[in-house]
Amino acid sequence: MGVIQIVATVLAVAVTAIAITLFVRTGLSMISILRLGAPDKSRGGNRGQRLLTMLKETVGHTRMLRWTLVGAAHWFVFVAFIGLFPILVEAYLEVINPHWALPLVGAWEPWVLLSEAIATFGGLGIITLTTLRLLNQPKNKPAPQAPEGAETSDAPARKSTSRFERSYQWQAFYIEATIAGIIACFFTIRALKVAANDLDAAAWASPVSHLFANAFSGADHNTLFTAITIVAVVKIGISWAFFWVLAKNITMGIGWHRITAFFNIYFKRDPKGGPALGAVKPATVRGEPIDFEEADPETDPFGVGQVEHFSWKGLLDFSTCTECGRCQSQCPAWNTEKPLSPKLLIMNLRDHAYAKSPYLLAGGGKDAMGEETATEEQLANVPADALAEAEKSLVGDVIDPDILWSCTTCGACVEQCPVDIEHVDHIVDMRRHQVMIESAFPSEAQTLMRNLENKGNPWGAAPNTRTDWTKGLDFEVQQVDSASGDWDYLFWVGCAGAFDDKAQKTTRAVATLLHEAGVKFAILGNGETCTGDPARRSGNEFLFSMLAEQNVETLNEAGATKIVATCPHCLNTLGNEYGELGGHYEVVHHTQLLADLVDTGKLTPVSKMEGGLTYHDPCYLGRHNRVFSPPREVLGSVAAEGLTEMPRNSERSFCCGAGGARMWMEEKIGKRINVDRSEEAVATGAKTVAVGCPFCSTMITDGVNATGSGDDVEVVDVAQVLLRSMKE
């Protein structure tokens, strides 16, 4: 062994040992920090299903491949990152002796060809990703002008359309350079071996290396073999430097996600693979469902008021964020100049959690009165910056309240996230603390909650008028208390369907269509009350529990098993959230039932709608409950010119702005979300915008009017469109 090989071997061993030691130490520290989070017992079980889901989403890249070019490029880089590990092992052998290769497979032509292909496509993938990142760098633009009379926020507003805005760009470029460097070293070593006639494999197995070998033609063998040793130790250095950088940057999510993503996906809320949509995560205290009769707000954390109140899965979410900004690019709040960016929200929570962690690991903490629970001795060695971080309020200092209350809970962020971060759950958890403990929430929400508590509906309408919509119908609508169980579906009318003038037209249309199709249905009448959706998503879990328990008792006493609802928010709550309270029902949206009735010939359209027809996907029907086809099937049967889709539709539909209890709150910052969506609808040229949600109907109608197209474009429910087509 020559001097160069000895020096290179010592360097390789030293670099490897130091990097592994630092990486393991930081990894153990990360685990200790994650364990600071609250328990979450819902993440266990279904191990086989969880493992299968994790493999599908990582090895299969099922979520990433939705973005064809980026997803394909990322898959090739992923394969290269893992698949070229044997080449790293081979580099240690080449450091000791440049003639050595992997035992058994080192000169086996199938392996030589496979590794060549992995490196080639991995290199092309990293070039593609780097180019796309360079082309999409943030570019500052003038600050938006607030609408006349609108309030301004102290929270930072968006300055660029790039999804990479305020991501740590150097980290991304460093990682891309690392992978590119490893691949470059791979081809350099192969080319040097080809030039030295030391690669015992046919030329067809290493075509790219043979091409690059021309650059070394004429060099003597000693120089070539020395170069192999040097490049091999460089490759080892580049590879382990990545882990050294990770060890020194515990908040480097774009790097750590290469490890944590496997666990984050494995422990996702839905082990079968769906994103964390539909039901919001139930409120818990120390991992157990909250019992308001026994819980004490002075000792039990209601919601999340400190970063350590998030579950360990929440802290893992924060640690896994890749800063790709896909959530940000789809967020309706961010796209209308509001301060909420789901990406920046997660990044801020991550940075705060890790900055505060030395204080928490030392035993620091605050009681319900805000007093320190640790002794001076425990905190003696805590760094000053960690103590300063501990004094920050989660909502106020770390997360601006305007950020928290800009969210419509539409779920676009969760839908888009390639590593299954559960943004909406975290936002709702922080709202819970603000509402139930701090009593800090938008003033309009107070009216909403008072109406829900006193009248059982958000509008504050008299409960005994819930059946007024039935007046004028030419048939009798049965109520449960007089129907003797002779009905197939319980028709859940909902608050909007009962009290809102525009939504009442939808209610009557659905009832008429069901009657004409011979479907037996009944309503609860005055026995129905709000499902609690706006209460839960505004953070008032106590009020939700009160309303939900009342409804579950009523429904169970009525013997309801099959429910049809016109409001996606009601559908979501009844079908996805009442189960935790003992209410298990088969709940369908009215468009699903109508589509089936049309398909089976029980309803037959006889006229076509002219003038163009487009459809707006409600977030809680589409993204949250995966109902995309039935409304389109109904509309397709009546549209003379076929259905015209908006650019943003189905999974990527843009919110109307009403979800998350925003229906009852003023939109004071930036452009109105419903106007943005309505402009897109009007731009299709369709004269009719069909909707499947009473909230969407109100918001899109207002938006269309705001664009000045109210006289030319009509907004109606799918049921109304179908009913019109039933008439000659």
Secondary structure, DSSP 8 states (H G I E B T S, - for coil): --HHHHHHHHHHHHHHHHHHHHHHHHHHHHHHHHTTSB--GGG-S-HHHHHHHHHHHHTS-TTGGGSHHHHHHHHHHHHHHHHTHHHHHHHHHHHH-TT---TTTTT-HHHHHHHHHHHHHHHHHHHHHHHHHHHT-----------TT----SS-----S-TTTTS-HHHHHHHHHHHHHHHHHHHHHHHHHHHTT---S-GGG-HHHHHHHGGGTT--HHHHHHHHHHHHHHHHHHHHHHHHHHHH-TT-HHHHHHHHHHHHHHT-S-TTS--S-SS----EETTEE--TTT--TTTS--S-SSGGGSBHHHHHHHHH-----HHHHH-TTGGGT-S--HHHHHHHHHHHHHHHHHHHHTT--B-TTS-B-S-HHHHTTS-HHHHHHHTS-TBTTTB-HHHHHT-----HHHHH-TT---HHHHHHHHHHHHHHTS--S-HHHHHHHHHHHHHSSTT---GGGTTGGGTT-SS--EEHHHHTT--SEEEE-HHHHHH-HHHHHHHHHHHHHHHHTT--EEE-GGG----SHHHHHTT-HHHHHHHHHHHHHHHHHHT--EEEES-HHHHHIIIIIGGGGT---EEEEHHHHHHHHHHTTSS---S-B-S-EEE---TTTTTTT---HHHHHHHHTTBTT-EE--SS-GGG----S-TTTGGGS---SSS-HHHHHHHHHHHTT-SEEEES-HHHHHHHHHHHHHTT-TTT-EEEEHHHHHHHHT--
